[in-house]
């Protein structure tokens, strides 16, 4: 099996895993009407679209528009997940301030990305190219505060509840967020590894394996 084929299969698996989880989180939001699930699901759909673009890149399809879209999505991914987490905070003032900050910085990033010239960020069928410095600087205004929010809210949430599945969700959200931050911070080599680990943890958190086991046990005893 060639290196190109391995990359194509890997990116396809990442896309399927993230798309299924995105759909599941959307269903969770529809059922529960909790804003945290709304933003987590939006974040995961952004993750899925970014995975789809990685899949396209793996098939050697590339353009400026695709590159700009990818960089924009990877940068805002962490922020959207952070908004989902900050919805767990009781203070409406904190929520409004962070939401406003997010809206302004995302709009600024969109403008900077749209006017920037992006070189070839795909090397050997994977995204490993360097990002223009202006995009790195503006993206950092989004990603690093988002990581602080994710870590802070996650730590407080776990200390209060001690729920094991929540710990997996917290770690998964953090790692997925770190993936985007690492790429923007010019460490692209870690991106795909971090994506996979983050996806596994999110699956462990959102899909309750104990419920599945109980269902199978009931079925066997019938």
N, C-alpha and C positions, 0 to 999 in steps of 0.2 A: 504494500500500500504506500503510495507516494505521500510526501509531506503536504502537498496541496490538498489531497483527498482527506487527510487527517484533519486539517484545518476546516475544510468544508463540513465534514461530519460533526466536528466539535461545535462549530458555530450554529449549526442547525439544531443540535441537541439543546444548546443554551437558549436558543430562540423558543423552542417548544416548551421547555421547562418554565421559562419566564412568562410566556403567553398563557399557559394553563394556570399558573399562580395568579396572574393579573385578573383573569376571568373569575377565579375563585374569590379574590378579594372584592371584586365588583359585586358579586353575589352577596358577600358578607355585608357590604354597605347597604345594598337594597333591603336586606333582611333586618339589619340593626339600625340603619339610619344614623350611624355614628360618623362624625366628620373625620375622625382619625383614619377610619377605614376608607373613606372617600379619597383622602390625599395619599394614603399608602397605595391604593389601587391605581390612582393616576400616576404616582411615581413608578409603579411596576409596569404600567403600560408604556411609559417613557423608556424604561429599561428594556422592555420587549422590542420597541422600535429601534433602539440603539443596537440591540442584538441582531435585529433583522438587517440593519445597515452593515454590521460586521459580516454577516452572511453574504451580502451583496459584494462587499469588498473581497471576500474570500474567493469569489468567482471572477475576480479581476475586473469588476465594474466600478468605475471611479469617475467622479466629477467634482468641481468646486462646490456645487450646490449640496451634494451628498456629504462632502467633507465638512462644510459649514454646519449643516444640519446635525451631523454626528457630534461635533464639538459643543454645539449649543445644548443638545440633549444631555450629554454626559455631564456638563456643568450644572444644569438645573435639576438633574435627578436627585442629588443630595439634598437640595433645598426643599423640593416637594416632599420628600420623605420626612425632613425635619418639620415641615408644617404639619404633617400628619401626627408626628410625635408631640408637638407643642399644643395640639388640640386637647391633649390629656391634662394640660395645666389648667388650673381653675381660674386664674386671673385673665379676664377679658382684655384688660389693658395691655398685658404682655403679648397676647395673641394678635391684637390689632397692630401694635408697633412692629412686631416681626413680620406680619403679613405685608404691611406697607413697605418695610425695608426690602422684603423679597420682591415685591412688584416693581419697585424702582430699579433695583440692581439687575433683575432679569430683563427689564426693558432696555437698560443700558447695554447689557451683554448682547442682546439681539441686534442693537444698532452697531456695536463694534464688530461683531461677527459678520454682519452683512456687508460692511465696507472694507473688511480685511481681505488680503490675498492669501489663500491657503495653498501651501505646496503639497506635495504628495506625502500624506501621512500613513500610507500603507506600504509596508516593506515585507516581501515574501508572503503576501496574502493576509497579513495581520496588521492591525493598527499599531505602529511603533514609531511613526514619524514625530518630529518635534512640532510643537504648537507655537504660533507667533506670540511674541512676548506681550503684546497689548491684550490678547485674548487671555493669556495666563494671569495677568494682573487683574483684569476685570472679573474673571472667573473666580479668582481667589477671594474677592469680596463676597461671593455667594457661598462657595464651598466650605471655607474655613469656619465662618460663623455657624453654618449649618451643622458642621461636625461637632462644634461645642454644644449646640442645642441638643443634638442627638445623644451625645454622651451624658449630658446633665439630666435630661428628662428621663432617659433610659435607666440610669442609675437610681434615681429617686423612685421611679415606677416599680422596679424590681425589689427594692428595699421594702416598699410598702406591701406588695402582694406576695412575693416569694413564689410566684407561679413559674414552673419550669418551662412551660411552652412560651411564656412571655420572655424568658431569658433567651430562648432560641430566636424569637422574633427580634429582640433587641440586638443580639449579636449579628443576625442576618442583615438587618437594616443598616447597622453600623458598617459592616464589611462591604455591602453594596455601595454605601456612601463613600467609604474609603477608596473603593475602586475608581470612582469618578474623580476624587480628589487627587489620587496618585497620578492619574493620567494628566490632569491639568497641571500638577506640580512637576511634570516632565519625568515621570517614572512609568512609562507605558508598558514596560516588560511585565509588570505585575498585574495588569488589567484583567486578562483572561483567567488567570489563576484565582484572583479575588472574586471575580464574577461567579465562578463555579462554587467556591466555598460558601459565598453569601447565599446563593440560590439553595444549596443543600440545607443550610440553617433555617432559611425562611420556610422551606417545605416542612422541616421538622416542627417548626413553631405553629404554622397555620393549619397544617393537616394533622389532626389529633390521632396519632397511631393507636392510642389506647381504645378509642371509640371503634376503630376498624377491627381491632382484635376482639373486642366484646361482641361486635356484630357477627364475626365469623364463628365465635364460640357458641352463640345462640343458635346460629344456623346449623351447626354440627349436632347440637343436642335435640334438634327437632326430629 
